[in-house]
């Protein structure tokens, strides 16, 4: 076995060690070394705070920029600059389209028996030469539907240059004397069969229509008017229909005689009134009122104020 030589470290004075060539390199001061896990003076916490501040600052800057942009846009809208620009662009486009052969040159209207042609054109709001694509059909329909006589309206384009308007007008059914307003004034209105009010203008053209009196009369009159028209003698003498308390009707005859009908079963009493007029010549007598509300008797009021009655079989009692 080969022997291994082990050298023994010298002890004692460092000078002796240096003289022997075994001097150690000087140690660095501990304060010059950076502690583990720390960066600079603040360390990890300071670095994290800086990063968080950077993260929060960026969206705040973006938000501020967005708010500034919105403020500028709002200011432009408020000043009218954007609106005028858009209108100018639209006008230019419409002019080009119209010049290409798509300008409105014809408006065809059908179904307007009572609505003036000029009124319809004014409500349509379409101008000759206007781009057919810019025509507001939905708005035109809505405006037409608000006219007194219009029940429904259809407005269509027909390319390249025509607008077609098809109207359905309301049908007049009767004249109604409206209840007094706040000033105590009543009006005469033309009404539909369903009771809807059509107009209060030009009613003199409809003087031959049935006359209705009383609140709620238009909505309740159709059945009675039809029934009266089926009785020729009664219809010939009836001048007005007066609705009483929203429950029953009085007939006002041409000589001022008032016929009181019952709340129910009035159809049968119309038959009785027809017989009284034709067979008994009741209207040739001096009567002012005929009360048919009783199922067993007819009651009459004479011009003298005298009251008489007659049973349903025609016998006076």
VEXMARKE-405430 format. One record per residue (C-alpha): residue number from 1; residue in three letters; x, y, z. Coordinates in steps of 0.1 Angstrom, whole numbers, always signed. Layout:
% residues N
NUM / ALA / X / Y / Z;
...
END
This chain:
% residues 317
1 / UNK / +0 / +0 / +0;
2 / UNK / +12 / +34 / -10;
3 / UNK / +13 / +58 / +19;
4 / UNK / -7 / +91 / +16;
5 / UNK / +10 / +122 / +29;
6 / UNK / -13 / +145 / +50;
7 / UNK / -1 / +180 / +55;
8 / UNK / -8 / +197 / +87;
9 / UNK / -21 / +232 / +88;
10 / UNK / +1 / +257 / +105;
11 / UNK / -10 / +274 / +136;
12 / UNK / +0 / +306 / +153;
13 / UNK / +7 / +340 / +139;
14 / UNK / -8 / +349 / +105;
15 / UNK / +24 / +364 / +95;
16 / UNK / +41 / +331 / +97;
17 / UNK / +13 / +316 / +76;
18 / UNK / +18 / +343 / +50;
19 / UNK / +54 / +336 / +50;
20 / UNK / +47 / +300 / +42;
21 / UNK / +25 / +309 / +12;
22 / UNK / -7 / +296 / +28;
23 / UNK / -24 / +330 / +36;
24 / UNK / -62 / +331 / +32;
25 / UNK / -81 / +356 / +10;
26 / UNK / -98 / +383 / +30;
27 / UNK / -136 / +378 / +36;
28 / UNK / -161 / +402 / +22;
29 / UNK / -180 / +422 / +47;
30 / UNK / -214 / +407 / +56;
31 / UNK / -230 / +441 / +51;
32 / UNK / -220 / +440 / +14;
33 / UNK / -241 / +409 / +7;
34 / UNK / -278 / +412 / -2;
35 / UNK / -302 / +392 / +20;
36 / UNK / -321 / +363 / +3;
37 / UNK / -355 / +372 / -11;
38 / UNK / -351 / +410 / -9;
39 / UNK / -346 / +435 / -37;
40 / UNK / -333 / +469 / -30;
41 / UNK / -344 / +488 / +0;
42 / UNK / -382 / +478 / -1;
43 / UNK / -379 / +442 / -9;
44 / UNK / -408 / +420 / -23;
45 / UNK / -436 / +441 / -7;
46 / UNK / -424 / +473 / -23;
47 / UNK / -420 / +456 / -57;
48 / UNK / -455 / +441 / -55;
49 / UNK / -469 / +475 / -46;
50 / UNK / -453 / +491 / -76;
51 / UNK / -467 / +464 / -99;
52 / UNK / -502 / +468 / -84;
53 / UNK / -500 / +506 / -88;
54 / UNK / -491 / +501 / -125;
55 / UNK / -519 / +476 / -130;
56 / UNK / -545 / +500 / -115;
57 / UNK / -531 / +531 / -133;
58 / UNK / -535 / +517 / -168;
59 / UNK / -573 / +511 / -168;
60 / UNK / -578 / +545 / -150;
61 / UNK / -560 / +561 / -179;
62 / UNK / -581 / +542 / -204;
63 / UNK / -613 / +552 / -186;
64 / UNK / -603 / +588 / -185;
65 / UNK / -596 / +587 / -222;
66 / UNK / -629 / +571 / -229;
67 / UNK / -648 / +597 / -208;
68 / UNK / -630 / +624 / -226;
69 / UNK / -640 / +609 / -260;
70 / UNK / -676 / +606 / -249;
71 / UNK / -676 / +641 / -237;
72 / UNK / -663 / +654 / -270;
73 / UNK / -689 / +633 / -289;
74 / UNK / -717 / +646 / -267;
75 / UNK / -706 / +681 / -273;
76 / UNK / -706 / +676 / -310;
77 / UNK / -741 / +662 / -309;
78 / UNK / -753 / +690 / -287;
79 / UNK / -738 / +716 / -311;
80 / UNK / -756 / +699 / -340;
81 / UNK / -724 / +693 / -360;
82 / UNK / -729 / +655 / -362;
83 / UNK / -766 / +658 / -369;
84 / UNK / -760 / +683 / -397;
85 / UNK / -732 / +661 / -411;
86 / UNK / -755 / +630 / -411;
87 / UNK / -783 / +649 / -427;
88 / UNK / -760 / +662 / -454;
89 / UNK / -748 / +627 / -462;
90 / UNK / -783 / +613 / -463;
91 / UNK / -795 / +641 / -485;
92 / UNK / -766 / +635 / -509;
93 / UNK / -773 / +598 / -510;
94 / UNK / -810 / +603 / -516;
95 / UNK / -802 / +628 / -544;
96 / UNK / -780 / +602 / -561;
97 / UNK / -806 / +575 / -557;
98 / UNK / -834 / +597 / -571;
99 / UNK / -813 / +608 / -601;
100 / UNK / -808 / +571 / -608;
101 / UNK / -845 / +567 / -614;
102 / UNK / -857 / +558 / -579;
103 / UNK / -873 / +592 / -571;
104 / UNK / -911 / +593 / -563;
105 / UNK / -931 / +604 / -593;
106 / UNK / -965 / +588 / -587;
107 / UNK / -987 / +584 / -557;
108 / UNK / -1018 / +563 / -562;
109 / UNK / -1047 / +565 / -537;
110 / UNK / -1078 / +543 / -535;
111 / UNK / -1106 / +540 / -510;
112 / UNK / -1109 / +577 / -500;
113 / UNK / -1146 / +585 / -505;
114 / UNK / -1148 / +611 / -477;
115 / UNK / -1112 / +620 / -471;
116 / UNK / -1099 / +648 / -494;
117 / UNK / -1070 / +639 / -517;
118 / UNK / -1050 / +669 / -506;
119 / UNK / -1053 / +660 / -469;
120 / UNK / -1040 / +625 / -476;
121 / UNK / -1010 / +639 / -495;
122 / UNK / -1002 / +663 / -467;
123 / UNK / -1003 / +635 / -442;
124 / UNK / -981 / +612 / -463;
125 / UNK / -953 / +638 / -461;
126 / UNK / -937 / +626 / -494;
127 / UNK / -923 / +650 / -520;
128 / UNK / -920 / +646 / -557;
129 / UNK / -885 / +634 / -566;
130 / UNK / -878 / +622 / -531;
131 / UNK / -859 / +589 / -530;
132 / UNK / -884 / +561 / -528;
133 / UNK / -861 / +543 / -503;
134 / UNK / -863 / +572 / -478;
135 / UNK / -901 / +572 / -477;
136 / UNK / -913 / +565 / -442;
137 / UNK / -941 / +540 / -448;
138 / UNK / -947 / +531 / -412;
139 / UNK / -950 / +567 / -401;
140 / UNK / -973 / +574 / -431;
141 / UNK / -996 / +545 / -421;
142 / UNK / -998 / +558 / -385;
143 / UNK / -1006 / +593 / -395;
144 / UNK / -1033 / +582 / -419;
145 / UNK / -1049 / +561 / -392;
146 / UNK / -1054 / +592 / -371;
147 / UNK / -1076 / +609 / -397;
148 / UNK / -1112 / +610 / -387;
149 / UNK / -1126 / +588 / -415;
150 / UNK / -1098 / +563 / -418;
151 / UNK / -1104 / +528 / -404;
152 / UNK / -1072 / +513 / -418;
153 / UNK / -1044 / +523 / -442;
154 / UNK / -1018 / +504 / -462;
155 / UNK / -989 / +522 / -479;
156 / UNK / -965 / +503 / -502;
157 / UNK / -936 / +511 / -526;
158 / UNK / -938 / +499 / -562;
159 / UNK / -904 / +502 / -577;
160 / UNK / -889 / +522 / -593;
161 / UNK / -909 / +553 / -586;
162 / UNK / -945 / +548 / -573;
163 / UNK / -962 / +548 / -539;
164 / UNK / -996 / +530 / -535;
165 / UNK / -1020 / +540 / -507;
166 / UNK / -1051 / +518 / -500;
167 / UNK / -1076 / +532 / -475;
168 / UNK / -1106 / +517 / -458;
169 / UNK / -1130 / +544 / -444;
170 / UNK / -1153 / +542 / -415;
171 / UNK / -1190 / +538 / -422;
172 / UNK / -1214 / +563 / -407;
173 / UNK / -1242 / +547 / -387;
174 / UNK / -1260 / +574 / -368;
175 / UNK / -1258 / +610 / -354;
176 / UNK / -1253 / +613 / -317;
177 / UNK / -1259 / +644 / -296;
178 / UNK / -1230 / +643 / -271;
179 / UNK / -1236 / +651 / -234;
180 / UNK / -1228 / +687 / -225;
181 / UNK / -1192 / +695 / -219;
182 / UNK / -1177 / +716 / -191;
183 / UNK / -1191 / +747 / -208;
184 / UNK / -1225 / +732 / -211;
185 / UNK / -1222 / +728 / -249;
186 / UNK / -1234 / +697 / -267;
187 / UNK / -1222 / +686 / -302;
188 / UNK / -1236 / +665 / -329;
189 / UNK / -1212 / +637 / -340;
190 / UNK / -1212 / +611 / -367;
191 / UNK / -1207 / +576 / -351;
192 / UNK / -1199 / +541 / -363;
193 / UNK / -1221 / +511 / -358;
194 / UNK / -1198 / +499 / -331;
195 / UNK / -1203 / +532 / -313;
196 / UNK / -1170 / +548 / -322;
197 / UNK / -1170 / +586 / -328;
198 / UNK / -1160 / +595 / -364;
199 / UNK / -1163 / +633 / -366;
200 / UNK / -1182 / +664 / -355;
201 / UNK / -1175 / +682 / -388;
202 / UNK / -1198 / +683 / -418;
203 / UNK / -1226 / +664 / -399;
204 / UNK / -1253 / +682 / -419;
205 / UNK / -1246 / +658 / -448;
206 / UNK / -1258 / +630 / -426;
207 / UNK / -1291 / +644 / -414;
208 / UNK / -1310 / +613 / -427;
209 / UNK / -1292 / +590 / -403;
210 / UNK / -1308 / +579 / -370;
211 / UNK / -1304 / +603 / -342;
212 / UNK / -1292 / +591 / -308;
213 / UNK / -1295 / +608 / -275;
214 / UNK / -1280 / +601 / -241;
215 / UNK / -1247 / +589 / -226;
216 / UNK / -1236 / +555 / -239;
217 / UNK / -1262 / +555 / -267;
218 / UNK / -1239 / +549 / -297;
219 / UNK / -1225 / +516 / -283;
220 / UNK / -1259 / +502 / -275;
221 / UNK / -1281 / +514 / -304;
222 / UNK / -1273 / +490 / -333;
223 / UNK / -1297 / +462 / -323;
224 / UNK / -1326 / +485 / -316;
225 / UNK / -1321 / +506 / -348;
226 / UNK / -1321 / +474 / -368;
227 / UNK / -1352 / +462 / -352;
228 / UNK / -1371 / +495 / -357;
229 / UNK / -1360 / +495 / -394;
230 / UNK / -1377 / +461 / -397;
231 / UNK / -1411 / +476 / -386;
232 / UNK / -1420 / +500 / -415;
233 / UNK / -1447 / +519 / -397;
234 / UNK / -1426 / +525 / -366;
235 / UNK / -1395 / +534 / -386;
236 / UNK / -1414 / +559 / -407;
237 / UNK / -1424 / +578 / -376;
238 / UNK / -1393 / +575 / -354;
239 / UNK / -1371 / +605 / -353;
240 / UNK / -1347 / +598 / -324;
241 / UNK / -1336 / +571 / -300;
242 / UNK / -1331 / +582 / -264;
243 / UNK / -1311 / +560 / -241;
244 / UNK / -1324 / +562 / -205;
245 / UNK / -1299 / +557 / -176;
246 / UNK / -1279 / +532 / -197;
247 / UNK / -1307 / +506 / -193;
248 / UNK / -1336 / +511 / -217;
249 / UNK / -1348 / +532 / -246;
250 / UNK / -1374 / +558 / -255;
251 / UNK / -1385 / +564 / -291;
252 / UNK / -1391 / +600 / -301;
253 / UNK / -1417 / +601 / -329;
254 / UNK / -1420 / +628 / -355;
255 / UNK / -1449 / +645 / -338;
256 / UNK / -1431 / +646 / -305;
257 / UNK / -1448 / +615 / -290;
258 / UNK / -1426 / +596 / -266;
259 / UNK / -1428 / +558 / -267;
260 / UNK / -1413 / +541 / -236;
261 / UNK / -1399 / +507 / -242;
262 / UNK / -1391 / +481 / -214;
263 / UNK / -1356 / +472 / -204;
264 / UNK / -1361 / +436 / -216;
265 / UNK / -1386 / +422 / -241;
266 / UNK / -1387 / +454 / -261;
267 / UNK / -1386 / +434 / -294;
268 / UNK / -1422 / +421 / -287;
269 / UNK / -1433 / +456 / -278;
270 / UNK / -1422 / +469 / -311;
271 / UNK / -1446 / +445 / -327;
272 / UNK / -1473 / +459 / -305;
273 / UNK / -1464 / +495 / -314;
274 / UNK / -1466 / +485 / -351;
275 / UNK / -1502 / +472 / -346;
276 / UNK / -1512 / +503 / -326;
277 / UNK / -1500 / +526 / -354;
278 / UNK / -1515 / +506 / -382;
279 / UNK / -1547 / +490 / -368;
280 / UNK / -1556 / +514 / -340;
281 / UNK / -1543 / +546 / -356;
282 / UNK / -1530 / +556 / -321;
283 / UNK / -1510 / +584 / -335;
284 / UNK / -1541 / +601 / -349;
285 / UNK / -1553 / +606 / -314;
286 / UNK / -1542 / +634 / -290;
287 / UNK / -1515 / +613 / -273;
288 / UNK / -1482 / +626 / -261;
289 / UNK / -1469 / +594 / -245;
290 / UNK / -1472 / +557 / -251;
291 / UNK / -1459 / +535 / -222;
292 / UNK / -1452 / +499 / -233;
293 / UNK / -1432 / +488 / -203;
294 / UNK / -1460 / +468 / -187;
295 / UNK / -1464 / +432 / -200;
296 / UNK / -1502 / +433 / -195;
297 / UNK / -1513 / +469 / -203;
298 / UNK / -1505 / +499 / -225;
299 / UNK / -1506 / +533 / -209;
300 / UNK / -1513 / +565 / -228;
301 / UNK / -1510 / +601 / -218;
302 / UNK / -1532 / +626 / -237;
303 / UNK / -1523 / +662 / -245;
304 / UNK / -1549 / +672 / -220;
305 / UNK / -1530 / +654 / -193;
306 / UNK / -1555 / +626 / -191;
307 / UNK / -1541 / +591 / -187;
308 / UNK / -1557 / +560 / -203;
309 / UNK / -1548 / +524 / -204;
310 / UNK / -1555 / +494 / -226;
311 / UNK / -1548 / +458 / -220;
312 / UNK / -1527 / +439 / -245;
313 / UNK / -1558 / +425 / -261;
314 / UNK / -1570 / +459 / -271;
315 / UNK / -1596 / +466 / -245;
316 / UNK / -1596 / +499 / -228;
317 / UNK / -1599 / +498 / -190;
END
